[in-house]
Amino acid sequence: MPMTSEDIDEMIALIAVARKRPLNFGLCMGKKPDSTVFFLHRMKAGEVLARQAKKEGDTAKIAAGTVEARGKVLTLTCTDDIPPGIAKSLKRFLSSIDMPMKVIAIDAMGNVAEAEGEESEEEDQVPQKSAEASLDAQPVPETDRLAATWEKVAPSISAMVQTAVNVGADKATQLAAAWEMAQKAAGQGKFNDALAVAAKIRPLLQGMEATPVPASAAPGAESSEAKSWVSLEPTLAQLFETAMRLNPENRAKLTAAWSMASEKAEAGDFTAALQIAARLKPALDLVIQGGSTGTAREIPKDVVPFQKSRVIWSTTRSVMMKEMAKLESAILSACAGDAELAPIATEVTSLRARLDVFDTRLEDVLDEITNTPEGAARSALKVQARGALDDYVKALESDFFLDVDDENGFVQVAVAASARKALGAISKVLS
């Protein structure tokens, strides 16, 4: 059966996300253009999406993998055999919904299998395959890592929730409802959302006066690792900022590692965060030691404002995420135990998706400016930076971000205010 209007709206929204980072996809070619089924998802594996697409499609011709969008070009990197005509089928489907794009299908080795549609000189070429940044070993796919973390965290929290309910602990009903929502999210492949809820309710469960959790289910190691990260993070952050001021040759690698460690900690995977930190800290110490002996590259004074702006935006994005998490927690607390308000609570995990528009483009361009001498190349980069900044400012003008800080009805936060303050300061640097 053809995709519903809701499915198509979600697909279009996710193609916009695919302009910032690869997403998983599953596709079932249709007998007619409008019967093609094309599902995208931030977390669900492509194979799962392909099975879902086949179930709703009208042929057995399916494909799975990752998708990226650049300009008017949609590139499918397929993990298995590529059914003949896939590029043409998807191109016709997209044209049928007034979204004409060139479609390129490449295999897992990066070879182009099919290409359909016209491409202008201004459009991007086939993107090169990229590996997730790390300091040494090949990374495990993000979905697999999150799923593994969930499998490790879920049993202990389930036991804690059950114990709290059994002894009638305060707020046990609300916490049980929140945990049920997290389990539902995990069942849908939304492990990031599920882990975010787990991270919020664990401290509340641990603070309850309830019957002790059985030793087999106690989260001792998790708790000690969380404490280790909380103790280490301020020192590591200071080392990172000090190293970045020295503009090291491997700054991109160090930045990627620091970002990954922070993301893991926010997702509740303190084991992974500490593992990354164990490799990152010596690398940062080496940069700082080299800087003290004059071996690190000194940042030219004329690019210092751009470097500071990059740090400002990176920090602000983290603040926005924490403020949105604060709002999510307030909504869960107020609604999860109330049957009439429960539908509101079920939408909590979608709030952070609102922040997808505030991506890393501005950080990346400002970083390039730091390493580009004054001249035409830097001027062109400044134009790119202003373009990204304008997109963020425009997003802040939407009804959601006009109301989220003070008019959300649950708790006062500083999501939009933090962004406006930072972007105002950066705008002056780019003017």
C-alpha positions in Angstrom: 0.0 0.0 0.0 1.2 3.6 -0.7 2.9 5.5 2.1 0.5 7.6 4.2 0.7 11.3 4.2 2.1 11.1 7.8 4.8 8.7 6.6 5.7 11.0 3.7 5.9 14.0 6.0 8.2 12.2 8.4 10.4 11.0 5.4 10.8 14.5 4.1 11.7 15.8 7.6 14.3 13.0 7.9 15.8 13.7 4.5 16.5 17.2 5.9 18.4 15.5 8.8 20.3 13.4 6.2 21.8 16.6 4.9 23.7 16.8 8.3 24.5 13.1 8.9 23.9 9.7 7.4 20.6 8.0 8.4 19.5 4.4 8.2 17.0 3.5 5.5 14.9 0.6 4.3 13.2 0.7 0.8 10.7 -1.5 -1.1 10.4 -0.8 -4.8 6.9 -0.3 -6.0 5.1 -1.6 -9.0 4.2 2.1 -9.6 6.1 5.2 -8.6 3.6 6.1 -5.8 3.7 2.6 -4.3 7.4 2.7 -3.4 7.9 2.6 0.4 11.0 4.5 1.7 11.5 4.6 5.5 14.3 6.5 7.2 15.2 6.4 10.9 17.8 7.9 13.3 18.3 4.7 15.2 16.5 1.6 13.7 18.8 -0.6 11.7 18.3 -0.5 7.9 17.4 -4.2 7.8 14.6 -3.6 10.2 13.3 -0.7 8.1 13.6 -2.8 4.9 11.4 -5.6 6.5 8.9 -3.0 7.5 8.9 -1.4 4.0 8.5 -4.9 2.4 5.5 -5.6 4.7 3.8 -2.4 3.5 5.0 -2.5 -0.1 3.8 -4.5 -3.1 7.0 -6.2 -4.3 9.8 -8.2 -2.9 12.5 -5.9 -4.2 14.0 -4.3 -1.1 17.3 -2.6 -0.1 18.8 -1.4 3.2 21.7 0.8 4.3 22.4 4.4 4.9 21.3 7.5 3.1 22.9 11.0 2.7 21.5 14.1 1.0 23.7 16.8 -0.6 22.0 19.5 -2.6 19.6 17.8 -5.0 21.5 14.5 -4.7 20.3 11.5 -2.6 22.9 8.8 -2.1 22.0 5.3 -0.9 24.8 3.2 0.4 23.4 -0.3 0.3 24.6 -3.0 2.7 23.5 -6.0 0.6 22.6 -6.8 -3.0 21.2 -3.8 -4.9 18.0 -4.6 -6.8 18.1 -3.3 -10.4 16.2 -0.1 -11.0 16.4 1.1 -7.4 17.6 4.6 -8.3 15.0 5.1 -11.0 12.2 3.7 -8.8 13.1 6.1 -5.9 13.6 9.0 -8.2 10.1 8.6 -9.7 8.6 8.2 -6.3 10.3 11.4 -5.1 9.1 13.2 -8.2 5.6 12.0 -7.6 5.6 13.9 -4.2 7.1 17.1 -5.8 10.5 16.4 -4.4 12.7 15.8 -7.5 16.2 14.6 -6.6 19.0 12.7 -8.4 19.4 9.3 -6.8 22.7 7.4 -6.6 23.0 3.9 -5.3 26.4 2.7 -4.2 27.5 -0.7 -2.8 29.2 -1.3 0.5 32.6 -0.9 -1.2 31.8 2.6 -2.5 31.2 1.6 -6.1 28.4 3.4 -8.0 25.8 0.8 -9.0 23.1 3.1 -10.4 22.5 6.9 -10.8 19.3 8.5 -12.0 18.5 12.2 -12.6 20.3 15.4 -13.6 23.0 17.0 -11.4 23.9 20.6 -11.7 27.5 21.8 -11.4 26.7 23.3 -8.0 25.5 20.1 -6.5 27.7 17.9 -4.4 29.3 14.7 -5.8 28.9 11.2 -4.4 30.0 11.5 -0.8 33.1 9.6 0.3 32.7 6.9 2.9 33.7 8.2 6.3 34.7 6.4 9.5 33.4 7.6 12.8 36.2 9.5 14.6 38.1 7.6 17.2 41.6 7.6 18.6 42.5 4.0 17.6 40.2 1.0 17.0 37.4 0.7 14.4 34.1 1.9 16.0 31.1 -0.3 16.5 27.9 1.0 14.8 26.1 3.5 17.0 22.9 1.6 17.1 24.7 -1.6 18.2 26.6 0.3 21.0 23.4 1.9 22.3 21.5 -1.4 22.2 24.4 -3.0 24.1 24.3 -0.2 26.7 20.5 -0.6 27.0 20.8 -4.4 27.6 23.3 -3.7 30.4 21.3 -0.9 32.1 17.7 -2.1 31.7 17.7 -5.2 34.0 19.0 -3.3 37.1 16.6 -0.4 36.6 13.7 -2.8 36.0 14.5 -4.5 39.3 14.7 -1.1 41.1 11.4 0.1 39.6 9.7 -3.2 40.6 11.1 -2.9 44.2 9.9 0.7 44.5 6.4 -0.3 43.4 6.3 -3.3 45.7 7.1 -1.3 48.8 4.9 1.7 47.8 7.7 4.1 47.6 7.0 7.8 47.0 6.5 8.6 43.2 6.8 4.9 42.4 3.8 5.1 40.1 5.2 8.0 38.1 8.6 6.3 37.8 7.0 3.1 36.7 5.1 4.9 34.0 8.3 6.7 32.8 10.1 3.4 32.8 7.4 1.7 30.7 7.7 4.6 28.2 11.5 4.0 28.1 11.0 0.3 27.4 8.5 1.1 24.7 11.1 3.4 23.1 13.7 0.7 23.2 11.3 -1.8 21.6 11.0 0.7 18.7 14.8 1.0 18.4 14.9 4.4 20.0 17.7 3.4 22.4 19.0 6.9 22.8 15.6 8.1 24.1 15.3 5.1 26.3 18.7 5.6 27.9 17.9 9.3 28.4 14.9 8.3 30.5 17.0 5.7 32.4 19.6 8.3 33.2 16.9 10.6 34.7 15.1 8.1 36.8 18.1 6.1 38.1 19.1 8.8 40.7 15.5 9.0 41.9 15.2 5.3 42.3 18.6 5.1 44.1 17.5 7.8 46.6 14.3 6.0 47.6 14.0 4.3 51.0 13.0 0.9 49.7 13.9 -2.8 50.1 17.5 -3.3 48.8 17.8 -4.5 45.3 19.1 -8.1 44.9 22.9 -8.2 44.5 22.5 -9.8 41.0 20.6 -6.7 39.9 22.4 -4.0 41.8 24.0 -1.3 39.6 27.2 -1.0 41.7 29.6 -0.9 38.8 27.4 1.5 36.8 27.1 3.8 39.8 30.9 3.9 40.5 31.6 4.6 36.9 29.1 7.4 36.9 30.8 8.9 39.9 34.2 8.5 38.2 33.0 10.4 35.2 31.5 13.2 37.3 34.9 13.5 39.1 36.9 13.4 35.9 34.8 15.5 33.5 35.8 19.0 34.8 39.5 18.2 34.7 39.2 16.7 31.2 37.2 19.7 30.0 39.8 22.1 31.2 42.6 20.1 29.5 40.6 20.0 26.3 40.1 23.8 26.2 43.8 24.4 27.1 44.9 22.1 24.3 42.6 23.7 21.8 44.0 27.1 22.5 47.3 25.7 21.3 45.8 24.8 17.9 47.4 21.3 17.6 47.7 19.4 14.3 45.3 16.7 15.5 42.7 19.1 16.8 39.9 17.6 14.7 40.6 14.1 16.1 40.8 15.4 19.7 37.5 17.3 19.3 35.7 14.3 17.9 36.9 12.2 20.8 35.9 14.7 23.4 32.5 15.1 21.8 32.0 11.3 21.7 33.0 11.0 25.4 30.5 13.7 26.3 27.7 12.1 24.2 28.3 8.7 25.8 28.1 10.2 29.3 24.9 12.0 28.5 23.4 8.7 27.2 24.3 7.0 30.5 27.1 4.9 29.0 29.8 5.9 31.5 31.9 2.9 30.7 32.4 4.0 27.1 32.9 7.6 28.2 35.7 6.6 30.6 37.3 4.3 28.0 37.5 7.2 25.5 38.8 9.6 28.3 41.5 7.1 29.2 42.9 7.6 25.6 42.1 11.2 25.3 43.7 12.5 28.4 47.3 11.4 27.5 46.8 12.9 24.0 45.7 16.2 25.6 48.6 16.1 28.0 51.0 15.6 25.1 49.6 18.6 23.3 49.9 20.8 26.3 53.4 19.6 27.0 54.4 20.3 23.4 52.9 23.8 23.7 55.0 24.6 26.7 58.1 23.9 24.7 57.0 25.8 21.7 56.3 22.8 19.5 52.5 23.4 19.1 51.2 25.8 16.5 50.3 29.2 17.9 46.9 30.5 16.8 47.3 33.7 14.9 45.7 36.7 16.7 43.4 37.5 13.8 41.6 34.1 14.1 41.3 34.0 17.9 37.8 35.5 17.8 36.7 32.7 15.4 38.2 30.1 17.7 36.4 31.5 20.7 33.2 31.6 18.7 33.6 27.9 17.9 34.0 27.1 21.6 31.0 29.3 22.5 28.7 27.5 20.0 29.9 24.1 21.0 29.3 24.9 24.7 25.9 26.5 23.9 24.7 23.4 22.1 25.6 21.3 25.1 23.7 23.8 27.4 20.6 23.6 25.1 20.6 19.9 25.3 20.8 19.9 29.1 18.1 22.5 29.3 15.8 20.5 27.1 16.5 17.4 29.3 15.4 19.5 32.2 12.1 20.2 30.5 11.7 16.6 29.6 12.2 15.6 33.2 9.7 18.2 34.4 7.1 16.9 32.0 7.7 13.3 33.0 7.4 14.2 36.7 4.2 16.1 36.2 2.4 13.9 33.7 3.6 10.3 33.8 1.4 9.4 36.9 -1.7 11.2 35.6 -3.9 9.2 33.2 -5.3 12.3 31.6 -1.9 13.8 31.1 -0.1 10.6 30.1 -0.3 11.3 26.3 1.8 14.4 26.9 4.4 12.4 28.7 4.7 9.9 25.8 5.8 12.8 23.5 8.7 13.8 25.8 11.4 11.8 24.0 10.7 13.7 20.7 11.6 17.1 22.2 15.3 16.7 21.6 14.7 16.2 17.9 13.7 19.9 17.9 17.4 20.6 18.4 18.6 18.8 15.3 18.5 22.0 13.4 21.2 23.4 15.6 23.9 21.2 14.1 27.7 21.4 13.9 27.9 23.3 10.7 28.9 26.6 12.4 31.5 24.8 14.5 33.0 23.1 11.5 33.3 26.3 9.4 34.7 28.3 12.3 37.3 25.6 12.8 38.2 25.9 9.1 38.5 29.6 9.4 41.0 29.1 12.3 43.2 27.2 9.9 42.7 29.4 6.8 44.9 32.5 6.2 43.2 35.9 5.5 42.1 36.1 1.9 39.4 34.9 -0.5 39.2 31.5 1.0 38.5 32.8 4.5 36.0 35.3 3.2 34.1 32.4 1.5 34.1 30.5 4.8 32.7 33.5 6.6 29.9 33.5 4.1 29.2 29.9 4.9 29.3 30.6 8.6 26.8 33.4 8.3 24.5 31.1 6.3 24.5 28.5 9.1 24.0 31.3 11.7 21.0 32.7 9.7 19.4 29.2 9.6 19.7 28.9 13.4 18.3 32.4 13.9 15.4 31.6 11.6 14.7 28.4 13.6 14.5 30.4 16.8 11.7 32.4 15.3 9.4 29.4 15.2 6.5 29.2 17.6 8.1 26.4 19.5 11.3 28.2 20.3 9.5 31.5 21.0 7.5 29.7 23.8 9.8 26.9 25.0 11.7 28.9 27.7 9.0 30.6 29.6 5.7 29.4 28.2 6.1 25.6 28.2 3.8 25.3 31.2 6.1 23.0 33.2 9.4 24.7 34.2 11.5 27.7 33.1 14.4 26.8 31.0 17.0 28.6 28.8 17.0 26.7 25.5 16.3 29.5 23.1 17.8 32.2 25.3 21.1 30.4 25.4 21.1 30.1 21.6 20.1 33.7 21.0 22.9 35.0 23.3 25.6 32.9 21.7 24.5 33.6 18.1 24.3 37.4 18.8 28.0 37.3 20.0 29.1 35.2 17.1 27.3 37.4 14.6 29.4 40.4 15.7 32.6 38.4 14.9 31.3 37.4 11.5 30.1 40.9 10.5 
